[in-house]
Amino acid sequence: MEKLKRMFRNEQGFTLIEIIVVLIILGILAAVIMPKYFDLGTEAGKKAAIGVIAELQARGNLLYANTIMKGEGISEYVAQEDKLLEGLTDNNPYFVNWSPIGSGSEKDVKQGSVSVNGAEVVTFEYTLPVFSPQSTGSGDEEDELRGPEFRYDKPVDPTNP
């Protein structure tokens, strides 16, 4: 027992150098890990913007299906295209910028962008649906029916390739 008391009497704790080394290691770990957590808001904004594009895709498909089921042609769909943006108002936390490219009343491809709460903008391309019935009644032809398409490029983070 006396031997144990002498052994513990000589223990006095950590040296100053040991404490400084531990603090330096913790500082390096914090510097490496913390930026990833501070960037979560930007990532959430990008994901929300991609969600808005998916919502536009769903709305486009529904509008296209309703137009086809009513027996109306592609020109009627194009005339109703503004319905895709119904409900996407300034009161919502995201903004949709829809910019047509080309000329004429029916444009083949449109480009747009979505930004959520000032986060990085996600751009997309919108292609009009294809509705070109070729049938002559013989049953050999295939009608080309394809709904609208929204394609976006995933934003690239230069710091994390």
N, CA, C and O of each residue as an XYZ file, in Angstrom:
644
protein
N       0.823     -1.182      0.000
C       0.000      0.000      0.000
C       0.868      1.248      0.000
O       0.587      2.222     -0.697
N       1.914      1.198      0.784
C       2.833      2.340      0.854
C       3.473      2.589     -0.502
O       3.732      3.733     -0.875
N       3.718      1.539     -1.218
C       4.325      1.648     -2.547
C       3.384      2.383     -3.512
O       3.829      3.199     -4.319
N       2.093      2.089     -3.424
C       1.101      2.762     -4.271
C       1.030      4.248     -3.947
O       0.934      5.072     -4.857
N       1.074      4.600     -2.675
C       1.018      6.008     -2.296
C       2.202      6.768     -2.873
O       2.040      7.879     -3.377
N       3.391      6.179     -2.803
C       4.568      6.843     -3.357
C       4.461      6.998     -4.872
O       4.877      8.011     -5.434
N       3.905      5.993     -5.516
C       3.784      6.046     -6.978
C       2.812      7.155     -7.400
O       3.094      7.883     -8.351
N       1.689      7.294     -6.718
C       0.714      8.321     -7.077
C       1.165      9.713     -6.650
O       0.733     10.703     -7.240
N       2.024      9.812     -5.638
C       2.513     11.101     -5.197
C       3.386     11.737     -6.275
O       3.441     12.963     -6.377
N       4.056     10.940     -7.064
C       4.927     11.460     -8.117
C       4.143     11.888     -9.356
O       4.653     12.661    -10.167
N       2.911     11.399     -9.516
C       2.075     11.807    -10.654
C       1.506     13.185    -10.358
O       0.868     13.397     -9.327
N       1.748     14.139    -11.289
C       1.260     15.491    -11.033
C       0.370     16.001    -12.152
O      -0.022     17.166    -12.094
N       0.018     15.216    -13.172
C      -0.872     15.651    -14.242
C      -0.125     15.805    -15.556
O       1.000     15.332    -15.719
N      -0.787     16.484    -16.488
C      -0.211     16.673    -17.816
C       0.769     17.836    -17.803
O       0.609     18.800    -17.055
N       1.762     17.723    -18.631
C       2.693     18.844    -18.772
C       2.086     19.874    -19.709
O       1.140     19.578    -20.439
N       2.619     21.060    -19.689
C       2.121     22.143    -20.536
C       2.284     21.787    -22.014
O       1.421     22.118    -22.828
N       3.358     21.131    -22.359
C       3.598     20.752    -23.761
C       2.541     19.754    -24.226
O       2.053     19.862    -25.351
N       2.182     18.795    -23.395
C       1.152     17.830    -23.771
C      -0.191     18.513    -24.010
O      -0.894     18.179    -24.964
N      -0.546     19.452    -23.166
C      -1.812     20.173    -23.338
C      -1.792     20.998    -24.621
O      -2.790     21.028    -25.341
N      -0.695     21.660    -24.921
C      -0.587     22.472    -26.144
C      -0.686     21.592    -27.382
O      -1.341     21.970    -28.353
N      -0.049     20.428    -27.367
C      -0.116     19.514    -28.515
C      -1.556     19.059    -28.744
O      -2.006     19.010    -29.889
N      -2.276     18.731    -27.695
C      -3.672     18.307    -27.830
C      -4.516     19.446    -28.391
O      -5.359     19.213    -29.258
N      -4.311     20.668    -27.918
C      -5.066     21.814    -28.428
C      -4.765     22.082    -29.902
O      -5.667     22.433    -30.661
N      -3.524     21.921    -30.307
C      -3.167     22.114    -31.724
C      -3.856     21.063    -32.585
O      -4.385     21.385    -33.649
N      -3.857     19.834    -32.145
C      -4.520     18.765    -32.910
C      -6.018     19.037    -33.012
O      -6.597     18.876    -34.086
N      -6.653     19.442    -31.922
C      -8.084     19.769    -31.962
C      -8.358     20.958    -32.883
O      -9.374     20.976    -33.579
N      -7.476     21.939    -32.895
C      -7.639     23.093    -33.790
C      -7.555     22.697    -35.251
O      -8.326     23.191    -36.074
N      -6.630     21.813    -35.581
C      -6.497     21.343    -36.968
C      -7.742     20.563    -37.382
O      -8.254     20.757    -38.484
N      -8.226     19.699    -36.522
C      -9.446     18.943    -36.832
C     -10.638     19.875    -37.031
O     -11.434     19.673    -37.949
N     -10.769     20.882    -36.190
C     -11.882     21.824    -36.326
C     -11.776     22.607    -37.627
O     -12.791     22.863    -38.273
N     -10.571     22.988    -38.019
C     -10.392     23.748    -39.264
C     -10.740     22.911    -40.485
O     -11.185     23.452    -41.497
N     -10.547     21.613    -40.405
C     -10.846     20.739    -41.540
C     -12.336     20.393    -41.590
O     -12.917     20.345    -42.674
N     -12.948     20.155    -40.461
C     -14.324     19.666    -40.421
C     -15.361     20.782    -40.491
O     -16.390     20.601    -41.142
N     -15.142     21.903    -39.862
C     -16.159     22.952    -39.742
C     -16.654     23.522    -41.067
O     -17.861     23.736    -41.175
N     -15.843     23.786    -42.075
C     -16.387     24.373    -43.315
C     -17.466     23.511    -43.966
O     -18.370     24.041    -44.612
N     -17.383     22.214    -43.809
C     -18.405     21.344    -44.389
C     -19.753     21.571    -43.716
O     -20.791     21.491    -44.373
N     -19.752     21.848    -42.431
C     -21.009     22.075    -41.723
C     -21.574     23.464    -41.998
O     -22.792     23.643    -41.983
N     -20.723     24.440    -42.248
C     -21.209     25.788    -42.537
C     -21.782     25.887    -43.937
O     -22.523     26.827    -44.223
N     -21.468     24.958    -44.813
C     -21.933     24.999    -46.198
C     -23.249     24.239    -46.387
O     -23.707     24.091    -47.520
N     -23.855     23.764    -45.327
C     -25.082     22.980    -45.443
C     -26.241     23.803    -45.989
O     -27.090     23.261    -46.698
N     -26.301     25.091    -45.680
C     -27.376     25.943    -46.189
C     -27.342     26.056    -47.691
O     -28.385     26.012    -48.343
N     -26.154     26.202    -48.252
C     -26.015     26.286    -49.703
C     -26.428     24.978    -50.355
O     -27.130     24.981    -51.367
N     -26.003     23.870    -49.790
C     -26.376     22.565    -50.340
C     -27.884     22.357    -50.273
O     -28.481     21.820    -51.206
N     -28.494     22.777    -49.184
C     -29.948     22.639    -49.057
C     -30.648     23.476    -50.118
O     -31.664     23.055    -50.671
N     -30.110     24.662    -50.406
C     -30.690     25.508    -51.452
C     -30.605     24.858    -52.818
O     -31.556     24.924    -53.597
N     -29.478     24.229    -53.118
C     -29.326     23.534    -54.409
C     -30.326     22.384    -54.517
O     -30.966     22.205    -55.553
N     -30.453     21.617    -53.455
C     -31.384     20.481    -53.483
C     -32.822     20.968    -53.627
O     -33.620     20.344    -54.327
N     -33.156     22.073    -52.975
C     -34.509     22.616    -53.104
C     -34.762     23.105    -54.523
O     -35.863     22.945    -55.049
N     -33.741     23.702    -55.149
C     -33.892     24.159    -56.538
C     -34.127     22.974    -57.465
O     -34.952     23.054    -58.376
N     -33.421     21.893    -57.245
C     -33.626     20.691    -58.055
C     -35.028     20.132    -57.802
O     -35.657     19.592    -58.712
N     -35.515     20.263    -56.566
C     -36.885     19.855    -56.265
C     -37.916     20.687    -57.011
O     -38.943     20.164    -57.442
N     -37.645     21.984    -57.165
C     -38.552     22.851    -57.926
C     -38.584     22.410    -59.382
O     -39.648     22.387    -60.000
N     -37.425     22.058    -59.934
C     -37.380     21.584    -61.321
C     -38.184     20.290    -61.449
O     -38.888     20.092    -62.439
N     -38.081     19.413    -60.455
C     -38.881     18.181    -60.484
C     -40.374     18.500    -60.416
O     -41.186     17.828    -61.052
N     -40.730     19.525    -59.644
C     -42.135     19.930    -59.579
C     -42.597     20.457    -60.935
O     -43.710     20.159    -61.368
N     -41.757     21.234    -61.603
C     -42.099     21.721    -62.940
C     -42.279     20.555    -63.907
O     -43.175     20.576    -64.751
N     -41.426     19.539    -63.783
C     -41.544     18.351    -64.635
C     -42.891     17.670    -64.402
O     -43.573     17.293    -65.355
N     -43.268     17.516    -63.149
C     -44.547     16.865    -62.839
C     -45.721     17.689    -63.360
O     -46.666     17.141    -63.928
N     -45.661     18.998    -63.169
C     -46.730     19.856    -63.678
C     -46.804     19.784    -65.200
O     -47.894     19.734    -65.771
N     -45.652     19.779    -65.850
C     -45.634     19.686    -67.310
C     -46.237     18.394    -67.804
O     -46.988     18.380    -68.779
N     -45.908     17.302    -67.127
C     -46.465     16.004    -67.524
C     -47.978     15.963    -67.339
O     -48.697     15.440    -68.191
N     -48.464     16.517    -66.223
C     -49.912     16.539    -65.994
C     -50.630     17.405    -67.025
O     -51.665     17.012    -67.563
N     -50.081     18.570    -67.292
C     -50.697     19.458    -68.273
C     -50.690     18.814    -69.654
O     -51.671     18.901    -70.392
N     -49.583     18.170    -69.996
C     -49.475     17.492    -71.288
C     -50.494     16.354    -71.379
O     -51.174     16.204    -72.394
N     -50.596     15.558    -70.319
C     -51.541     14.432    -70.329
C     -52.980     14.934    -70.437
O     -53.782     14.372    -71.183
N     -53.303     15.987    -69.696
C     -54.660     16.538    -69.779
C     -54.963     17.064    -71.175
O     -56.066     16.875    -71.688
N     -53.990     17.719    -71.787
C     -54.190     18.260    -73.134
C     -54.410     17.135    -74.136
O     -55.291     17.228    -74.991
N     -53.616     16.075    -74.037
C     -53.743     14.945    -74.961
C     -55.072     14.220    -74.729
O     -55.744     13.828    -75.683
N     -55.450     14.043    -73.449
C     -56.705     13.346    -73.155
C     -57.918     14.117    -73.671
O     -58.936     13.516    -74.013
N     -57.816     15.422    -73.726
C     -58.920     16.232    -74.256
C     -58.942     16.210    -75.780
O     -59.877     16.719    -76.398
N     -57.916     15.622    -76.382
C     -57.860     15.549    -77.840
C     -57.344     16.820    -78.484
O     -57.543     17.039    -79.679
N     -56.682     17.662    -77.697
C     -56.137     18.897    -78.241
C     -54.696     18.655    -78.670
O     -54.042     17.748    -78.155
N     -54.212     19.430    -79.578
C     -52.864     19.245    -80.105
C     -51.806     19.969    -79.297
O     -52.085     20.560    -78.253
N     -50.584     19.909    -79.806
C     -49.444     20.510    -79.126
C     -49.570     22.023    -79.041
O     -49.083     22.621    -78.082
N     -50.204     22.653    -80.009
C     -50.328     24.112    -79.962
C     -51.188     24.543    -78.775
O     -50.958     25.606    -78.198
N     -52.169     23.733    -78.409
C     -52.987     24.055    -77.235
C     -52.160     23.914    -75.962
O     -52.324     24.689    -75.019
N     -51.268     22.917    -75.938
C     -50.385     22.755    -74.782
C     -49.496     23.979    -74.636
O     -49.343     24.514    -73.538
N     -48.910     24.422    -75.744
C     -48.015     25.581    -75.707
C     -48.771     26.811    -75.232
O     -48.216     27.639    -74.509
N     -50.027     26.940    -75.631
C     -50.825     28.092    -75.210
C     -51.067     28.081    -73.702
O     -51.265     29.139    -73.104
N     -51.052     26.902    -73.081
C     -51.311     26.790    -71.644
C     -50.031     26.717    -70.819
O     -50.082     26.472    -69.614
N     -48.899     26.926    -71.454
C     -47.621     26.714    -70.790
C     -47.447     27.521    -69.502
O     -46.732     27.094    -68.596
N     -48.093     28.678    -69.417
C     -47.971     29.494    -68.214
C     -48.523     28.786    -66.980
O     -48.187     29.160    -65.856
N     -49.356     27.782    -67.167
C     -49.903     27.046    -66.029
C     -48.806     26.312    -65.264
O     -48.988     25.966    -64.097
N     -47.684     26.077    -65.906
C     -46.586     25.402    -65.218
C     -46.078     26.235    -64.050
O     -45.610     25.695    -63.048
N     -46.174     27.549    -64.186
C     -45.630     28.423    -63.154
C     -46.679     28.897    -62.157
O     -46.360     29.692    -61.273
N     -47.920     28.435    -62.273
C     -48.947     28.834    -61.313
C     -48.549     28.377    -59.913
O     -48.090     27.251    -59.720
N     -48.726     29.242    -58.970
C     -48.381     28.911    -57.591
C     -46.942     29.205    -57.241
O     -46.590     29.220    -56.061
N     -46.098     29.439    -58.232
C     -44.709     29.791    -57.954
C     -44.639     31.315    -57.888
O     -44.263     31.973    -58.858
N     -45.002     31.857    -56.749
C     -45.111     33.309    -56.608
C     -43.937     33.861    -55.824
O     -43.090     33.114    -55.336
N     -43.899     35.180    -55.711
C     -42.831     35.828    -54.956
C     -42.909     35.514    -53.468
O     -41.935     35.722    -52.744
N     -44.043     35.022    -53.004
C     -44.172     34.674    -51.592
C     -43.482     33.354    -51.266
O     -43.223     33.056    -50.100
N     -43.189     32.568    -52.289
C     -42.491     31.306    -52.071
C     -41.002     31.576    -51.883
O     -40.501     32.602    -52.343
N     -40.292     30.678    -51.221
C     -38.873     30.922    -50.960
C     -37.961     30.631    -52.144
O     -36.741     30.603    -51.983
N     -38.518     30.415    -53.317
C     -37.673     30.179    -54.480
C     -38.170     31.011    -55.646
O     -39.333     31.412    -55.699
N     -37.276     31.258    -56.565
C     -37.588     32.083    -57.720
C     -37.247     31.311    -58.979
O     -36.171     30.721    -59.078
N     -38.153     31.311    -59.936
C     -37.940     30.616    -61.196
C     -37.754     31.662    -62.279
O     -38.601     32.538    -62.455
N     -36.659     31.573    -62.996
C     -36.396     32.470    -64.112
C     -36.498     31.641    -65.384
O     -35.704     30.723    -65.589
N     -37.449     31.949    -66.227
C     -37.735     31.165    -67.424
C     -37.411     32.028    -68.629
O     -38.106     33.012    -68.884
N     -36.380     31.684    -69.369
C     -35.939     32.512    -70.496
C     -36.031     31.724    -71.793
O     -35.281     30.766    -71.978
N     -36.934     32.103    -72.701
C     -37.024     31.387    -73.973
C     -35.829     31.670    -74.869
O     -35.262     32.762    -74.855
N     -35.463     30.671    -75.639
C     -34.387     30.802    -76.614
C     -34.972     30.505    -77.980
O     -35.805     29.610    -78.119
N     -34.555     31.231    -78.966
C     -35.045     31.004    -80.322
C     -36.077     32.038    -80.698
O     -36.298     33.011    -79.977
N     -36.699     31.820    -81.825
C     -37.697     32.775    -82.286
C     -38.929     32.016    -82.748
O     -38.916     30.790    -82.855
N     -39.976     32.750    -83.015
C     -41.215     32.112    -83.442
C     -42.133     31.891    -82.266
O     -41.744     32.076    -81.112
N     -43.350     31.494    -82.563
C     -44.324     31.320    -81.488
C     -44.086     30.036    -80.709
O     -44.394     29.971    -79.519
N     -43.542     29.014    -81.362
C     -43.256     27.766    -80.665
C     -41.751     27.551    -80.656
O     -41.147     27.280    -81.693
N     -41.161     27.673    -79.499
C     -39.714     27.509    -79.373
C     -39.424     26.053    -79.029
O     -40.173     25.415    -78.289
N     -38.345     25.548    -79.565
C     -38.014     24.144    -79.324
C     -37.466     23.917    -77.923
O     -37.863     22.976    -77.236
N     -36.564     24.774    -77.511
C     -35.914     24.587    -76.220
C     -35.963     25.900    -75.461
O     -35.764     26.973    -76.029
N     -36.227     25.796    -74.192
C     -36.194     26.973    -73.328
C     -35.199     26.691    -72.225
O     -35.011     25.548    -71.808
N     -34.576     27.737    -71.768
C     -33.677     27.602    -70.637
C     -34.238     28.397    -69.485
O     -34.910     29.409    -69.680
N     -33.964     27.943    -68.310
C     -34.406     28.663    -67.139
C     -33.450     28.413    -66.001
O     -32.487     27.657    -66.134
N     -33.716     29.045    -64.896
C     -32.883     28.841    -63.725
C     -33.755     28.925    -62.489
O     -34.807     29.563    -62.485
N     -33.292     28.268    -61.448
C     -33.996     28.268    -60.176
C     -32.984     28.618    -59.102
O     -31.884     28.068    -59.068
N     -33.364     29.537    -58.228
C     -32.525     29.895    -57.093
C     -33.388     29.831    -55.843
O     -34.513     30.329    -55.837
N     -32.874     29.230    -54.801
C     -33.624     29.106    -53.559
C     -32.914     29.902    -52.477
O     -31.772     29.611    -52.121
N     -33.602     30.905    -51.963
C     -33.075     31.751    -50.888
C     -31.672     32.264    -51.180
O     -30.823     32.294    -50.289
N     -31.428     32.660    -52.398
C     -30.146     33.250    -52.761
C     -29.019     32.252    -52.917
O     -27.868     32.651    -53.093
N     -29.319     30.963    -52.857
C     -28.270     29.956    -53.034
C     -27.861     29.916    -54.501
O     -28.431     30.619    -55.336
N     -26.880     29.096    -54.798
C     -26.383     28.981    -56.171
C     -27.521     28.620    -57.122
O     -28.393     27.814    -56.797
N     -27.490     29.224    -58.282
C     -28.550     29.032    -59.270
C     -28.355     27.695    -59.975
O     -27.240     27.350    -60.366
N     -29.438     26.949    -60.136
C     -29.432     25.702    -60.898
C     -30.129     25.992    -62.217
O     -31.288     26.407    -62.227
N     -29.437     25.780    -63.326
C     -30.038     26.046    -64.631
C     -30.621     24.762    -65.200
O     -30.186     23.659    -64.869
N     -31.620     24.933    -66.066
C     -32.243     23.770    -66.681
C     -32.655     24.110    -68.095
O     -32.770     25.279    -68.465
N     -32.877     23.064    -68.882
C     -33.405     23.205    -70.235
C     -34.762     22.522    -70.278
O     -34.953     21.435    -69.733
N     -35.682     23.180    -70.930
C     -37.044     22.666    -71.047
C     -37.309     22.400    -72.518
O     -37.171     23.296    -73.351
N     -37.684     21.190    -72.834
C     -37.992     20.819    -74.211
C     -39.492     20.584    -74.326
O     -40.087     19.867    -73.522
N     -40.086     21.192    -75.328
C     -41.521     21.023    -75.545
C     -41.852     19.562    -75.830
O     -41.016     18.827    -76.356
N     -43.050     19.145    -75.490
C     -43.439     17.771    -75.789
C     -43.575     17.545    -77.288
O     -43.784     18.475    -78.066
N     -43.450     16.289    -77.660
C     -43.594     15.908    -79.064
C     -44.951     15.244    -79.222
O     -45.295     14.317    -78.490
N     -45.703     15.725    -80.175
C     -47.013     15.147    -80.463
C     -47.162     15.164    -81.972
O     -47.644     16.138    -82.550
N     -46.747     14.085    -82.599
C     -46.809     14.050    -84.063
C     -47.436     12.735    -84.516
O     -46.726     11.780    -84.832
N     -48.759     12.687    -84.548
C     -49.414     11.467    -85.016
C     -49.157     11.259    -86.507
O     -49.354     12.163    -87.318
N     -48.723     10.072    -86.842
C     -48.398      9.735    -88.230
C     -49.331      8.669    -88.782
O     -49.116      8.165    -89.884
N     -50.346      8.330    -88.039
C     -51.172      7.181    -88.382
C     -52.006      7.423    -89.641
O     -52.599      8.485    -89.832
N     -52.027      6.394    -90.490
C     -52.889      6.414    -91.679
C     -54.006      5.394    -91.535
O     -54.829      5.212    -92.432
N     -54.011      4.729    -90.374
C     -55.061      3.751    -90.133
C     -54.622      2.328    -90.394
O     -55.364      1.402    -90.066
N     -53.440      2.105    -90.975
C     -52.998      0.746    -91.277
C     -52.461      0.041    -90.036
O     -52.408     -1.188    -90.000
N     -52.061      0.806    -89.016
C     -51.557      0.196    -87.791
C     -50.065     -0.047    -87.809
O     -49.514     -0.478    -86.796
N     -49.375      0.213    -88.928
C     -47.939     -0.016    -89.010
C     -47.129      1.163    -88.477
O     -45.977      0.987    -88.080
N     -47.703      2.338    -88.463
C     -46.963      3.523    -88.062
C     -46.966      3.654    -86.543
O     -47.851      3.155    -85.848
N     -45.952      4.337    -86.067
C     -45.897      4.627    -84.639
C     -46.076      6.118    -84.448
O     -45.393      6.925    -85.079
N     -46.992      6.473    -83.582
C     -47.160      7.877    -83.237
C     -46.082      8.244    -82.231
O     -45.769      7.475    -81.323
N     -45.527      9.416    -82.405
C     -44.508      9.860    -81.466
C     -45.167     10.778    -80.450
O     -45.592     11.888    -80.770
N     -45.241     10.294    -79.231
C     -45.814     11.058    -78.131
C     -44.791     11.088    -77.010
O     -44.403     10.043    -76.488
N     -44.366     12.253    -76.651
C     -43.393     12.376    -75.569
C     -43.714     13.651    -74.799
O     -43.894     14.712    -75.395
N     -43.785     13.548    -73.505
C     -44.104     14.699    -72.670
C     -42.957     15.690    -72.609
O     -41.891     15.448    -73.175
N     -43.170     16.792    -71.931
C     -42.120     17.797    -71.801
C     -40.969     17.253    -70.960
O     -41.160     16.365    -70.129
N     -39.792     17.786    -71.179
C     -38.618     17.332    -70.439
C     -37.929     18.521    -69.792
O     -37.781     19.582    -70.398
N     -37.516     18.325    -68.562
C     -36.714     19.308    -67.844
C     -35.397     18.636    -67.519
O     -35.359     17.667    -66.761
N     -34.332     19.137    -68.080
C     -33.010     18.570    -67.804
C     -32.160     19.638    -67.155
O     -32.137     20.784    -67.606
N     -31.473     19.270    -66.115
C     -30.630     20.238    -65.431
C     -29.238     19.658    -65.273
O     -29.039     18.444    -65.225
N     -28.293     20.563    -65.193
C     -26.920     20.180    -64.913
C     -26.713     20.303    -63.422
O     -27.011     21.332    -62.814
N     -26.198     19.237    -62.846
C     -25.929     19.277    -61.413
C     -24.849     20.321    -61.166
O     -23.807     20.298    -61.820
N     -25.087     21.243    -60.223
C     -24.074     22.263    -59.962
C     -22.778     21.620    -59.502
O     -22.786     20.683    -58.705
N     -21.682     22.124    -60.005
C     -20.374     21.585    -59.656
C     -19.739     22.502    -58.629
O     -19.645     23.712    -58.835
N     -19.310     21.927    -57.534
C     -18.625     22.683    -56.496
C     -17.129     22.591    -56.773
O     -16.561     21.502    -56.688
N     -16.461     23.726    -57.109
C     -15.043     23.657    -57.453
C     -14.168     23.204    -56.293
O     -13.065     22.706    -56.519
N     -14.634     23.365    -55.050
C     -13.827     22.948    -53.911
C     -13.979     21.466    -53.608
O     -13.179     20.894    -52.869
N     -15.025     20.833    -54.190
C     -15.268     19.421    -53.922
C     -15.622     18.717    -55.231
O     -16.800     18.480    -55.498
N     -14.622     18.376    -56.057
C     -14.920     17.808    -57.397
C     -15.553     16.452    -57.370
O     -15.843     15.885    -58.423
